Amino acid sequence: MNEKGTDVLQQYDLDIIRTSRVRGAVLCETRQGSRLLKEYRGTPARLSQVQEVLAALEQYASVAVDRVIPNREGEWISLDAEQTPYVVKEWNSGRECDLTNESEVLRGVRLLAMLHKGLRQVDGTGFKKGDSLAEEYRRHTAELRRARTFVRRVRNKSEFELYMMRSFSMFFDQAEEAGRLLAEQNEKTEGGFLCHGEYSHHHILYDGEFAMVTDFMAMTRGIQVCDLYYFMRKAMEKQGFCCQTGERMIAEYDRFLPLTEADRRYLHIRFLYPEKYWKQINYYYNSNKAWIPARNTEKLKILEEQEPERKKFLDFLDRSML
């Protein structure tokens, strides 16, 4: 065990069989099960807050999570010889959820619904509210407007800039409509439930029948379907924004945790806002415009190609609110 930081493992009662380097951490196979050694960059208070929630969650949801285990001194955080802080987590040595595999995606949706159901039973008053979506949309839409003004003044437009201007009106209208609908919804997050905060395929691990949800440090209090939106968008983008995939994901979540009309309206607004388009334009506007990678232009083309299927899904969401 000559990996960086592995000397802290001596502070734990673990019978280690082998260790291996994984992305940003060290996977430890022990006789007590899989463990993950990882450098910790947060505050002790935040770590304790999240661990209290995960401990309480065991009473309400049958979802395995990556709880931090204490060292022999009962501390969550251990320091190596260079005083670098580390934590050791319970872990699943399986693989991440495959977004191209619909059965794995639907399993991830079920896990999320069960997780949300359990989190509704846990006291989350100590957690901060999520950032205002209305404010985020106002900022992003203003950034789109500035980028359009800039490109209009460019004389010899690149292929990217031509594609951008060709599709801009359609996506910008969607951005403004989403902002208007959100204002009518009178978005509120106070008094909401706990959310994972970063629920993606990277944080779902499968090992046969066993599954684990990981990385809860972005946990906030607010609208839980923001987790569902984030996971759905990633999966649907990977599958060409297939409307049927989206319909099945919503049906699966609704089967385990019924969606309210407000939930469905929120999902409609989130999917209506052209987030992927904004990301591409914002990246362009804040980068070196003398050379624009061909891949960036290709991403704009893909967004245009996916738009008919995306429109079908938006129509489905609109109908589901009736």
Disulfide bonds with the S-S distance in Angstrom:
none
